[in-house]
């Protein structure tokens, strides 16, 4: 499998799963547009280049439709094409425990604007470019979007909404030969790493719930799965949610 000659745009790619996806796509030969709200993406861009890959940084806040359109325009202007968009960005507040009864409008909007409205902005901005080549749009969900969460209910709600978004858009875009899928990973992230540092036994507890016995690696596990879904090898796969979770969902 190779992505040589392809251009992919990854939102929220400054750390964690997004960084892993960007690195994996670049290692397969894609030119990666590293799109982040802050300058964290500059380090990932430099890392890709240091490995011999091709990458361009785009400062992009997915809550701003114009900023997403600019990132897409940058991709096309830089490489002449856009083959895939991976919407990975999530709210900075997504890992903070809360109860629905205590949620205010600000917290709700923070989650919705990044996850769901961000996916909408990506779809609107990228449609014309993806239509030219029968490209791919991926949204990153979570096992929480399927099973729910008593401690992160807004996060679970938005991730569940993204599954419906992907299925609906897959039907709408099928006549244009654009595939749309969701990926549901269970892998190390900055929030998870911080939690494990505070509670070292947490990693073992979580790993015991995963049939494969370990937490996923953002690049080797999640990134490789994403690379498959954006490749020509997956051209007949659309409207699906791919669990990259070591079998965790089979235990629900």
C-alpha positions in Angstrom: 0.0 0.0 0.0 1.3 3.4 -1.0 0.0 6.9 -0.8 2.7 8.4 -3.1 1.4 11.4 -4.9 -1.6 11.9 -2.7 -2.3 14.9 -0.5 -4.0 14.5 2.9 -5.2 17.2 5.3 -5.3 16.2 9.0 -7.0 18.5 11.6 -5.9 18.4 15.2 -2.6 16.8 14.2 -0.3 18.6 16.7 -0.2 15.7 19.2 -1.6 12.3 20.2 -3.7 10.4 17.7 -3.7 13.3 15.1 0.1 13.4 15.2 0.3 9.7 14.8 -2.0 9.8 11.8 0.0 12.6 10.1 3.3 10.7 10.6 1.8 7.4 9.3 0.3 9.0 6.2 3.6 10.8 5.4 5.5 7.5 5.9 3.3 6.0 3.2 4.3 8.8 0.8 1.4 11.3 1.2 2.0 15.0 1.3 0.4 15.9 4.7 -1.2 19.2 5.5 -0.7 19.4 9.2 -3.7 21.6 10.3 -3.7 22.8 13.9 -5.3 25.7 15.8 -1.9 26.6 17.4 1.7 26.3 16.3 2.0 22.8 17.7 1.7 21.6 14.1 5.0 23.2 13.2 6.9 20.6 15.2 5.0 17.7 13.6 5.6 19.2 10.2 9.4 19.4 10.9 9.3 15.9 12.2 7.8 14.6 9.0 10.4 16.4 6.9 13.2 15.2 9.1 12.0 11.6 8.3 12.2 12.3 4.6 8.5 13.0 4.2 6.5 15.9 2.8 4.4 18.2 4.9 3.0 21.7 5.0 1.7 23.5 8.1 -1.7 25.1 8.1 -2.9 27.3 11.0 -6.5 26.2 11.2 -9.2 26.6 13.7 -12.0 24.2 12.6 -14.7 26.2 14.3 -14.0 28.9 11.7 -15.3 27.8 8.3 -13.1 30.4 6.5 -10.0 29.0 8.2 -10.8 25.5 7.0 -11.4 26.7 3.5 -8.0 28.4 3.6 -6.4 25.2 4.7 -8.0 23.3 1.8 -6.9 26.1 -0.6 -3.4 25.8 0.7 -3.4 22.1 0.1 -4.5 22.5 -3.5 -2.2 25.5 -4.1 0.8 23.6 -2.7 0.3 20.2 -4.4 -2.4 20.7 -7.0 -4.8 18.3 -5.4 -6.5 17.1 -2.2 -7.3 13.4 -1.9 -8.4 13.0 1.7 -9.4 15.0 4.8 -9.1 13.5 8.3 -11.1 15.4 10.9 -9.4 14.6 14.2 -9.7 17.9 16.1 -11.5 17.8 19.4 -12.3 20.3 22.1 -9.5 21.2 24.6 -12.2 20.5 27.3 -13.0 17.1 26.1 -11.1 15.2 28.8 -12.5 17.2 31.7 -15.0 15.1 33.7 -18.5 16.7 33.9 -22.2 15.8 34.5 -24.9 16.7 32.0 -27.0 18.4 34.7 -24.1 20.8 35.2 -23.3 21.6 31.6 -23.7 25.2 30.6 -24.0 26.6 27.1 -20.3 27.5 26.9 -19.2 23.9 27.5 -21.7 22.5 25.1 -20.7 24.9 22.4 -17.0 24.1 23.0 -17.6 20.5 22.3 -20.1 20.9 19.4 -18.2 23.6 17.6 -15.0 21.6 17.3 -16.3 18.1 16.8 -19.6 18.4 14.8 -19.5 21.9 13.3 -15.8 21.3 12.6 -16.7 18.2 10.6 -19.3 20.2 8.7 -16.8 22.9 7.9 -14.3 20.2 6.6 -17.0 18.7 4.4 -18.2 21.9 2.9 -14.6 23.2 2.3 -13.3 20.0 0.8 -16.2 18.8 -1.3 -15.2 20.3 -4.6 -11.5 19.1 -4.3 -12.5 15.6 -3.2 -15.1 15.3 -6.0 -12.4 15.8 -8.6 -10.6 12.6 -7.6 -13.1 10.5 -5.8 -11.4 11.3 -2.5 -12.1 10.4 1.1 -13.4 12.1 4.3 -12.7 10.5 7.6 -14.0 11.6 11.0 -12.5 10.3 14.3 -15.0 9.0 16.8 -14.5 6.9 19.9 -15.8 3.8 21.7 -17.5 6.4 24.0 -19.6 7.4 21.0 -21.1 3.9 21.0 -21.2 2.8 24.6 -21.7 6.3 26.2 -19.9 7.8 29.1 -21.0 8.7 32.6 -18.0 10.9 33.2 -17.6 12.5 29.7 -21.1 12.6 28.4 -20.6 15.6 26.0 -17.6 13.9 24.5 -19.6 10.7 24.0 -22.5 12.7 22.6 -20.4 14.5 20.0 -18.5 11.3 19.0 -21.8 9.5 18.5 -23.1 12.4 16.4 -20.0 12.1 14.1 -20.9 8.4 13.4 -24.3 9.5 12.1 -22.7 12.4 10.2 -20.4 10.0 8.4 -23.1 7.5 7.5 -25.4 10.3 6.1 -22.6 12.0 4.2 -21.5 8.6 2.8 -24.9 8.2 1.2 -25.0 11.8 -0.1 -21.5 11.7 -1.6 -21.6 8.2 -3.0 -22.7 9.4 -6.5 -19.5 11.5 -6.6 -17.4 8.4 -5.7 -16.3 10.1 -2.4 -16.0 7.6 0.5 -16.8 8.8 4.0 -16.0 6.7 7.1 -15.5 7.0 10.8 -12.6 5.6 12.8 -13.0 4.7 16.5 -9.6 4.4 18.1 -8.5 3.5 21.6 -4.9 4.8 21.7 -2.5 6.9 23.8 -3.3 10.6 23.8 -1.9 13.5 25.8 -4.9 13.4 28.1 -4.6 9.6 28.6 -0.8 9.9 29.2 -1.4 12.6 31.8 -4.0 10.5 33.6 -1.7 7.5 33.6 1.1 9.6 35.0 -1.2 10.7 37.9 -2.5 7.1 38.4 0.2 4.6 37.1 -2.1 1.6 37.7 -4.7 3.0 35.2 -2.8 1.7 32.2 -3.0 -1.9 33.5 -6.6 -1.6 34.4 -7.5 -0.3 30.9 -5.3 -2.9 29.2 -7.1 -5.7 30.9 -10.3 -4.5 29.3 -8.8 -4.8 25.8 -8.6 -8.3 24.3 -5.3 -7.6 22.7 -4.0 -6.6 26.1 -2.5 -3.1 25.3 -3.5 0.5 24.5 -3.0 1.4 20.9 -0.1 3.3 19.4 -1.3 6.4 17.6 1.1 6.0 14.6 1.5 2.3 14.1 -2.0 1.2 15.0 -4.4 4.1 14.3 -2.3 5.8 11.7 -1.9 2.6 9.7 -5.6 2.0 9.7 -6.3 5.5 8.5 -3.7 5.1 5.8 -5.6 2.1 4.5 -9.0 3.9 4.5 -7.6 6.9 2.5 -5.8 4.6 0.0 -7.2 3.3 -3.3 -7.4 -0.2 -1.6 -10.4 1.0 0.4 -12.3 2.5 -2.5 -15.3 0.2 -1.9 -15.5 1.0 1.8 -17.9 3.7 2.8 -20.4 4.6 5.5 -18.5 2.4 8.0 -17.1 2.8 11.5 -13.8 1.0 11.9 -12.9 0.2 15.5 -9.1 0.4 16.0 -9.3 -0.5 19.7 -7.7 -3.9 20.2 -11.1 -5.6 20.4 -12.4 -3.3 23.2 -15.8 -3.0 21.6 -16.3 -6.7 21.6 -16.4 -6.6 25.4 -19.2 -4.0 25.6 
